[in-house]
Amino acid sequence: MGPVRASHIDERGIVARFEAKTRKSAELYRRALEVTPGGVMAGIKHFEPYPLFMKKADGSHLWDLDGNEYVDYLLSYGAIILGHGNRVVKESVESVLDTYGTTVMGTPTELESDYGVVLRDMYRPDGMIRFTNSGLEATLLAVRLAKGHTGRRKVAKFEGHYHGAVDHFLFSYTPDVEKAGSQESPTPVGDSVDVDGGLLSESVALPFNNWKATERIIEANSKELACVMMEPFEEGVIPGDHEFMRNLRSLTSDHGIPLVFDEVKTGFRVRPGGASEYYSVTPDLTCLGKIIGGGLPIGAVVGEAEMMKQLDPRKGNRRKVFHSGTFNGNPLSLSVGMATVRELTRKGRFEGLLRKTESLKQMVAGELTSHSLPHDIEGEGAMFNIYLTDKKVRNYRDAKASDLRLRRLIDMGLLASGVYLKPENRYCLSLAHSNDDIRQTGEKFGGALDALAS
Ligand SMILES: Cc1ncc(COP(=O)(O)O)c(C=O)c1O
């Protein structure tokens, strides 16, 4: 096959092929539009021309309403790591109902300490943990702990980093580059109309992987910063330079600014001990989510004991950060999460997952090269993303400058041939992905590029 040339692509034909195979999803989408804004319960689930509605999952596979079968690389945005419907998960759900006779009691249970110790020992052995019900609740709790601890108001985060639908962090996630100032001094840009002047005056945007500029901005704001928040791998995949991460840790320590790692994507996916294991850098607070619930809703903050003790509700605590939640630490999420972590960390499991991920990366890279498409593949552990660019992607602006239209069209072609990931999203793998899945995906990737070249 010849090279893929963006200008020659029959975009309409690619979308028409997708639409022809997914009529029932289109039908249900029209109904959903009547019920909920945009037909989706979370903005992230939308894509053009309409999202696919799934009806069943098993292992590494999904089936949509029209009966099309897919190899799943979305895995609920990385939350599923054993594969769908794993036996251990099913048994764990049953065991909660058998043991407790219910799904939730609103009281402490043994599981909270049992699982809490497992996560604490992996992420902050001398620290403490608090469970929440989602990643966004974890990042929200982290920023409130940081504010309580420092008595400061400003929040710094990196351009292009996502921390959930929390107003403190809904700036400079996907800014229009024209409105976002220079690379060296990014202007905080709200991602949502409710994030306006008031909040933005307490927001500081930082350029990832640009140490000189990051150092200058943090120093200029050091007396007012409650925390520096970051995805230690941007979008879960773009690493910080080791030196950048070490410098950031020491600068924030020097100024008494809590450093928060948002490991909702990277926890148990980049390494079992997350990005902090990869970099050997310990933040003050770590936010976890996704995998630690094994497919059930969850979040957690693990961190430095004195900061965490602000949550102590007992009378003697004079510097209290209020925190509560009906479903915090519910037995179902904890039991399934703990069973998942136990399974994933059995000898050889994570290593096997890394090998499979590596082999898919190589196949995809081989296909892109043989179709003369410049590319950069970023990601550690069981997750990666593909950027169509001739430059190494090190931050948001590099990613934004890659060929996103071509990427979306490749992904639409993959959907039509039975490979599921939300267009332009990253690839996540699970223990259930077989060597056959990987081989077939590599071939289908080649096929999607052939279709664009023809
Ligand atoms: C890095 C990061 N932080 C926070 C969140 C929010 O987590 P949740 O969707 O569970 O609220 C996400 C979700 O994708 C995330 O990727």
The ligand as a Tripos MOL2 file, in Angstrom:
@<TRIPOS>MOLECULE
LIG
   16    16     1     0     0
SMALL
NO_CHARGES

@<TRIPOS>ATOM
      1 C1         -6.1020   11.8250   36.0240 C.3       1 LIG1
      2 C2         -7.5560   11.8060   36.3610 C.ar      1 LIG1
      3 N1         -7.9680   12.4080   37.4830 N.ar      1 LIG1
      4 C3         -9.2630   12.3860   37.8750 C.ar      1 LIG1
      5 C4        -10.2090   11.7670   37.1030 C.ar      1 LIG1
      6 C5        -11.6380   11.7470   37.5310 C.3       1 LIG1
      7 O1        -11.9840   10.4630   37.9100 O.3       1 LIG1
      8 P1        -13.5270   10.0100   37.8910 P.3       1 LIG1
      9 O2        -13.9220    9.9880   36.4560 O.co2     1 LIG1
     10 O3        -13.5430    8.6760   38.5690 O.co2     1 LIG1
     11 O4        -14.2740   11.0400   38.6620 O.co2     1 LIG1
     12 C6         -9.8250   11.1260   35.9120 C.ar      1 LIG1
     13 C7        -10.8110   10.4460   35.0620 C.2       1 LIG1
     14 O5        -10.5590   10.0330   33.9620 O.2       1 LIG1
     15 C8         -8.4690   11.1530   35.5360 C.ar      1 LIG1
     16 O6         -8.0430   10.5590   34.4210 O.3       1 LIG1
@<TRIPOS>BOND
     1     1     2 1
     2     2     3 ar
     3     2    15 ar
     4     3     4 ar
     5     4     5 ar
     6     5     6 1
     7     5    12 ar
     8     6     7 1
     9     7     8 1
    10     8     9 2
    11     8    10 1
    12     8    11 1
    13    12    13 1
    14    12    15 ar
    15    13    14 2
    16    15    16 1
@<TRIPOS>SUBSTRUCTURE
     1 LIG1         1 GROUP 0 **** ****
